[in-house]
Amino acid sequence: MHFRNYLRAVICYAAGKTINTLKSIVSIRALRIMKLTAILLTITLLQVQAAGLSQTVTYSGNNIQLEKLFTVINDQTGYTFLYTADVLKGTKKVSVHVKDATLDEVLNLALKDQQLGYHIANKTIIISRNKEAEESKPAGIATPPGEIKGKVLNHKGEPLGGANIKVKGTTIGGITNANGEFELRGVGENAILEISYLGFESQTINLEGRTTISVQLKLVESELASVSVSVYTGYQQIPKERATGSFVTIDNKLLNRSASSDVLGRLEGVTSGLAFYRSSKTEQATLNIRGRSTIFAEVQPLIVLDNFPFDGDINNINPNTIESITILRDAAAASIYGVRSANGVIVITTKKGNTNTPPQVHFNTNVMVGARPNLNYFPLMSSTDFIEAEKIFFSKGWYTTAENSANKFPLTPVVELLIKKRDGLMPAAEADQQIENLKQHNLYDEFDKYFLRDRVLLQNSLSISGGGNNSRYFMSLSYDKDKNSFVRNGFDRYSINTSYSFTPFKNVDINTALLYTNMKVANNNPGINDLVSLTGRKYYPYAQLMDENGWAVPVNYGYRATYKSLKESQGFLDWQYRPVDELNFADNTTQQNYNKVNIEVRKTFSSSFNIELKYQYEKQLRKDNNLRSQETYFTRDLINRYYNPTGTIKYPVPLGGILDQTVAELEGHTGRAQLNFNHKWQQHRVNVIGGFEVKQLQQRSNLSRLYGYNDDIVTSQVMDYVTKFPTNPASTLTAVPYPRTATSTLDRYLSYYANASYTYNDRYVFSASGRFDNTNYFGVKSNQRIVPLWSMGVKWNVSREEFFKTDLFDQLALRATYGYNGNINKGQTAYTTVRYATVAYTGALGATVVSPPNPELRWERLNMFNAGVVFALKKNVLSGTIEYFSKKGKDIIGDAVMDPTTGLTSFRGNMANIKGQGIDVQLTGKIVSNTFSWNATVLFSRATDKVTNYTKAFSASALVQQGSGDVSGLMTPVNGYPVLSIYSLAWGGLDPTTGDPLGILNGTTTNVYSDIFSKTTRDELIYNGPANPPVIGAFRNDFYWNDFSVSVNITYKAGHYFRRPSINYGQLVNFWAGNKDFVNRWQKPGDEANTNVPAIPGQLPTNLNSRDLFYQYSSILVEKADHIRLQDIVIGYDFDKAKWGRLRCQNVHVYCNINNIGILWRANKYGIDPDAIPNGDAQVLPQPRSVTLGAKVDF
């Protein structure tokens, strides 16, 4: 079979597809990349096999010691020899002359007449005395009868090669091979083994008759905070004891507590200083490190993947290929990244192979089942309550305007029945009976049945790694399939991640890496947006989606049912909207490919000095295809709106489908040249790096639409987008919509950087870093295009002082840093920015000024101070870090008021300042340490921000409508308060005679709402608190018993507020958006003592009427968002080959992860999850509970 056919067959088999459908899964380009990767991997394995794993020996030598011959055999075959010193006592020198001899031939020749024998186990050759030699021992020396096999693991559960094994009281012993395995002969059944390794605690094991054992060594307690851990900044690897900056590292074990399909989602609740803000309009959380540092500029931290900033879709990174993640939190740690580091840096490091390691295969598979969304979480009206409200509103004549509208606005079935009853078109009894029947329908149950399902996420990852003397390799193949909780939504993701490092010449190292990801996303289900829309006018609580015969039922959407029926009889297309049919007809898909190639060349001149040259190329291509066939309501509605049976052109919008296509492309080049100097002499150590970096990132996108599209023959119709045609139902002249846009941005950077540290006697560390960034964002004055960013740091390892002699501490260190980070706002430039577009009414090309010229535009700069203590008590009973930080933002982008005669009312530039401070605490303690062990970790972070200078003032009306969470476009910063704050109007209760909500103005209650909004001063406005939590944390408990483990994580957020949703009569009447608070409304005098829900207004409420707005933004609806959550429980068990002899692999780790279990306590009494606020600004459901079952297999 040809290689290309073989590769296709393998991919098809893994994906569960036939070869004929392969082209729809993997592009030809993807196949080429896969083939190239496979070829490289094959060559690598062949090189390793040829270079290091040959089993033939060629050698010629006379009168040589056996030890020397064993060394030669080890060098040529990779086999390790295991023997004790007394075994070779008295052996003879040997003469060996062989060429391409087998291992057995050489050993038999060497051990001839030596009274020695050998035994080969895996890659280990055990040398022992033969039976005759043992029998010739002097009387009185007993021969231990048994054989013992075992494996030694490090603190992470990884094989530990080179560990010393000794039988206590004897000379029998040896060392473990590269797989951590050992085998000893002549060991008594009750012997005691002593196992040791530098940097680890020694262990003694009583065999008690066992013949196989597995031992996991623990790090020496004093080493836990120093030698064993280093910090990777993306530019250099710094031993932890010499790092002055604030950082936290999440290792592979901690990262894999979660089975989330996105890498950043696995960081929630496992580290201090990193917050996930979920009070937004989308389900994607906003990440924040140490609070907010800007107003309008970028708020998310910088993501770095394998040395370079990552600009692609974060979903392109498969979490199963990640080795560790380091979070850089202060100026000293992050300033090396310059203007993109003000919000912190998340450094992601992928897995790599190891030198001198035979091929190791790892397989990880898991399946996650998530509960379907709970629609009952939303405070929606029941069918009975909604119909009763409609009856009341109809009796008040509130539907008359819509009934007589020329726009033929839709009316609900109940209102249509009430009209027929009123007009005598239907007997009253029949109308009443039909209305009663409608009360039996429940839209939410039907929506749950036809639109929702349990989520199923399948993840598979297969990797192989290893290396020879001069090379190492890693390759991972991953496939993830997500069946979303919304029917017909989900994604398939294929990814390849490879790296290969080798040394072609002496002192020259070359590292290469390739990442390829292919994703296909289906987005056919609108989700809950239509269901809870405040302006949708699509659903009512008693809507029926399917009849008893399984046919889709239409809902009254778009236009009145009577109008649509009339037009259909006149030759119009079917104008009904059937939600279930729309779901089945939808064809909205996204295809995304991402490629990233890295190459690094390192030339080493001495043990202290080397030069690195690095280059990265990345390209992402995203294609969105939204095909709306003629069967969809969108297309039928657009055709009908322009249909003119008596016109010259009957179908201005032609029959056929409508195809919207968006193509977005990202292409980036990054190059870096860096000098590294690391030298130690006597008690001094100097580490210096310096270099420059160039980067170009281009992003292009275009949107187009095809009308009359036929997908079978791929054709469309020529359109007239200029002529204005009369439209139905009101005959308004309108041109056919033509959504067509094209955008392109080009970002360029040129940066120079340096970082240096000096360490004296491993006790005192001084560090400094600097960086100059130049970019094409700012373009007038050269001194404003280049910004210097720098930091300084100091660390004192107190526990290494001679005077620090205590039985309390194993480690104590103090550190402090000070410096500047930067930030950018791509929406601002120094030049006048104009957007060109076609004017809708004239068809001519028009221009709009987006931003006026600003020659004084500068970078945002963030001044940050950090001080902390790192400690570990004896035997690591308690260890951790405590840090305080403060920051001041200067030249922050803000708004200022302008004279309206200039044509602009406000000007955005470097007009603002902010500041913040906080504390990060991370403590880990050993509560029990024995066969059963219990470790506990406490995380606590507090981060506040405050605006210190903002010239533009806002009215009370603008401040209360800021919303909550990170809703963009509604920023109303106020001096002395957080950037995102919750403000409210004073609540005066309900009017005892009318049930109207009352406000307080000048100390007096009033229901003149226009005065409340226009005359309330800022001092009278109530500041409730920040919208995002200033306090976050977690309490994690890890339990271990033999090979069984359980981990329980509890998270908490505190100090923030949210706005609770309630009844809005304008939205209820006009848009069918009802809240269940309707049943608790004021209905008669005296009710004001038991409820705060206003009565039905006395006149028809319009949308956004001041009465409803006052109630919505009053203090009575503001709630505290503090809560404690049981985040997850992780259960695991390890099967090791040393204990499970029949196991066909080295190790199997099975695990169960139960995530998003539930809220243990919340400050509000309404059952609202503060991470899923069901109001107009953030209509998302709580994260569903999920259960993941999986296994990791090491071969």
Buried (B, 14 or more C-beta within 10 A) or exposed (E): EEEEEEBBEEBBEEBEBEEEEBEEBBBEEBBEBBBEBBEBBEEBBEBBBEBBBBEBBEBEBEEBEBEEBBEBBEEBBBBBBBBBEEBBEEBEEBEBEBEEBEBEEBBEBBBEEBBBBBEEBEBBBBBBBEEEBEEEEEEEEEEBEBBBBBBBBBBEBEBBBEBBBBBEEBEBBBBBBBBBBBBBBBBBEEBBBBBBBEEBBEBEBEBEEBEBBBBBBBBBBBBBBBBBBBBBBBBBEBBBBBBBBBBBBBEBEBBBBBBBBBBBBBBBBBBBBBBBBBBBBEEBBBBBBBBBBBBBBBBBBBBBBBBBBBBBBBBBBBBBBBBBBBBBBBBBBBBBBBBBBBBBBBBBBBBBBEBBBBBBBBBBBBBBBBBBBBBEBBBBBBBBBBBBBBBEBBEBEBBEEBBEEEEBBBBBBBBBBBBBBEEEEBEEEEBBEBBEEBBEBBBBEBBBEBBBBEBBBBBBBBBBBBBBEBBBBBBBBBBBBBBBBBBBBBBBBBBBBBBBBBBEEEEEBBBBBBBBBBBBBBBBBBBBEBBBBBEBBBBBBBBBBBEEEEEBBBBBBBBBBEBBEBBBEEEBBBBBBBBBBBBBBBBBBBBBBBBBBBBBBBEBEEEBBBBBBBBBBBBBBBBBBBBBBBBBBBBBBBBBBBBBEEEEEEBBBBBBBBBBBBBBBBBBBBBBBBEBBBEEEEEEBBBBBBBBBBBBBBBBBBBBBBBBBBEEEEEBBEBEBEEBBBBBBEEEEBBBBBEEEEEEEEBBBBBBBBBBBBBEEBBBBBBBBBBBBBBEBBBBEEEBBBBBBBBBBBBBBBBBEEEEEEEEBBBBBBBBBBBBBBBBBEEBBBBEBEEEEBEEEEEEEBEEEEBBEBEEBBBBBBBBBBBBBBBBBBBBBBBBBBBBBBBBBBBBBBBEEBEEEEEBEEBBBBBBBBBBBBBBBBBBBBEEBEEEBBBBBBBBBBBBBBBBBBEBEBBBBEBBBBBBBBBEEBBBBBBEBBBBBBBBBBBBBBBBEBBBBBBBBEEEEBBEBEBBBEBBEEEBBBBBBBBBBBBBBBBBBBBBEEBEBBBBBBBBBBBBBBBBBBBBBBBBBBBBBBBBBBBBBBEEEEBBEEBBBBBBBEEBBEEEBBBBBBBBBBBBBBBBBBBBBBBBBBBBBBBBBBBBEEBEBBBBBBBBBBBBBEBEEBBBEEEBBBBBBBBBBBBBBBBBBBBBBBBBBBE
